[in-house]
Amino acid sequence: MTPGPFTGTEPDVVVIGGGPSGSTVAALLADKGHDVVLLEKAQHPRFHIGESLLPMNMPLFDRLGVRTEVEAIGLRKHGAEFVSPWHDHSSHFDFGQAMDKSFPYAVHVRRSEFDELLFRHAGKRGARTFEGRRVTGVDMDAGKGTPDNRPLVKVKADDGTETQWRPRFVIDASGRDTLLSNQFDAKQRNRKHASAALYGHFANAERRPGRFEGNISLFWFDHGWFWYIPLKDGTVSVGAVASPAYFKRRKGSLEDFLMETIALAPKLAARLKNATLMEGATSTGNYAYDSKFCRGDRFMMVGDAYAFVDPMFSSGVYLAMNSGFEAATCADHWLKGEAKEAEKAFRHYEKVMKHGPKMFSWFIYRITSPAIRRLFMAPRNIWRMQEALLSILAGDLFRNTPIGPRFWGFKVTYYASCLGILPQAVKTWAWRRRNLKESLETAKT
């Protein structure tokens, strides 16, 4: 049972951002009896990209108590399909064939519905939820010299009203706004990878038959890759991910450039030949970044507020929600004055926050290489390496599933494959380096 209702401007915790990570940690802490204020800058429902979830999201929904509701708004995704213009066939991966067969599917969701569901759930669990409230600054030293040393969180509402909160603890779940990371000058661009995206939603797009209807498809093309995500309402989310250098070529509208880019992937264009682009196209800038730290004195960063990697394997929502669970454990110990347990949990949190992006990034940095493409298009389960790969793609990164040795085996296979096609591999590597250098130089100007 959660006590309440709470009042006043001195809660235990202020959570900045009502996305998946913020709503998750707010719900968990409120459920433990803490006074939690959850602040969202927009009004739900609001648009957000990142509709494809991972199988390991499902046990998190169970623990949060929202699985039934999430499945009701989602379309089941049993696996992934990889489509290459350099191969005559498609390659299919079924999550039910991972090392642990207990998590055979995930779901695709409209993020506007999904994020609102989690936000409302946090309110039901006892969090004080506020929408249309933008945090304009956090003064961690505002309470210096006072007994409880409370930070000061400054907020501006949509109507211009300004308020202040004095929590004991601050959790930054501001997503790509990276509020605290920017404030502390701790944000750092990922120098190994840079990408941007252009996407839209289509009606009447071709879907796969039967149980494959909800599978995500990923199409390679000369400049990067596309996602193709069927949604429950009958639409399909389609997005191109490429280097910022490619997107600088655009001369016309975003809609025209999206269709021109789709034309570069004939197999994708064929699926969209009878489809209609809805509500225009949207673009986002450079993706990859992280922060120099993810926690400090009386604060934590969760989800994209700490780091974000290319969305190649739909890792965003899973990593964000998982960080919310881990952060709730840390903050709960800290708020209860359990210093030893809190510090142990904080150290574990730091490892988790680095481990997830690191595992996915190894593939992401190499996904355009001919060697990795060959391995994905002709998978083999030697020494259970394909099962381990599926486990990683399913998000099974933080349990005791023995994927480590098989992952190393996959890496050895990859590097051996590179040697077998060395001239082509070197050419692709040089092309990536040129694009990355140009992207980083552009970001400085």
C-alpha positions, 0 to 999 in steps of 0.5 A: 500500500502506498501512503498518500495523497502527498502534498507540498513542494518537498517530495522525496524524489523528482523524476524529470521526464514522463517517458518509459524510464521516468514513468517506470522508476516513478511507479516503482518508487511510489509503490515503495511508499516514497513521495514521487513527483513525475514531471513531463514537459509535453501533454500525453499522448504525444508522438515519439519514435521507437515503436519496436520492443524486445522480448525481455521487455515482457518480464519487465511489464510483468513486474510493473503490472502492465503486461495485459494493457501493453499487449492490448495495444500492441502487435506481436513480434515473433522475430526479425527479418533481414533483407539485403539487396545483395542477396536473393533471399531474406534471413529470418530470426525467431526469438523462440530459438534463443538460448532461453526459449521462455521469451518468444515474442515482443510487441510493436506499439504506438509510442503515444499510447504506450508512453501514456499507459506507463505515465498513467500507471505511475499515477495509479501507483501513487506518484504525483504526475504533472504534464506540460511542465518543463524543467528549466534547471536543477540547482544541486547546491541550493540546499548547501549548509542546510540539514537535508541539503535539498536540490532545487528543481525549477519548472515552467508550465505551459501557461508560463507559471513557474514553480519550484520543488525541493526533493531529496533526490533527483532522477533525470529521465529527460531523454534526448534533452539530457538535462543534467548531462548538459548542465554538468557539461558531461555529455559526450558525442560517440566518436565511433558512430554517428547516424541520423534518421528520416521516417514516416508512417504508411497506410496500406503497406504490404505485411507478411502473412500469418504469425510473421505479420508483426515481425520487424524487417530491416533492409540494407541499402548503400547508405545504411539501413531501413526499419519496417515496423507493422503496427496494430492500427494497420499502419507501418513505421518506416525509417531510414538510418544513415550517416548525416553526410548522406542526409546533407544531400537533401534538396527538396522536402523531407517527404520527397527525400524519404521517398527518394531514399526508399527508392534506393532499396527496391525490395522495400519500395516493392512493399510500399508500392500501394502504400500512402505516406501519412502525416508527412516525414520527420527527421532526427539528428545525430544519435549516438552519445553518452555521459561521463557519469550516470550518477552523483550526489543526490541524482541519477540519469536513466535511459536516454538521459544518460546514453543513446545508441543507434536504434538498429536492434530496437534496444531503446525502450528496453534499456530505458525501462531496465535502467528505471528498475535498477535506478529504483533499487538504488534510490530506494536504499538511499532514501531509506538511509541504507548507505552501504546497500545504496552504494553497492546498488549504485556501483551495479547501476553504473555497470549495467548502464555501460554494459547494455549499450556496449553489447548492442554497439558492437553490432551497430558499429559493424552492421554495414560491413559486408562480413557482418551482412554475410553472417546475418544472411547465412546464420549457422548455429555452430556452438550455439552461436546463433542462439546466443546472437538471438539472445542478445537481439532479444535483450537477454544481457543482464541475466546468467544466460551463458551468451558470453563465450558464444559471443566471443566465438561470433566475434572470431567468426566475424574477424575471420570472415573479414580476412576472407574478403579483406579488400572489400572489408577495408573499403567499407571501413574506410567509407565508414571512417570518412562519413564519421569524420565528416559528421563529427566535423559538421557537429563542431560547426 
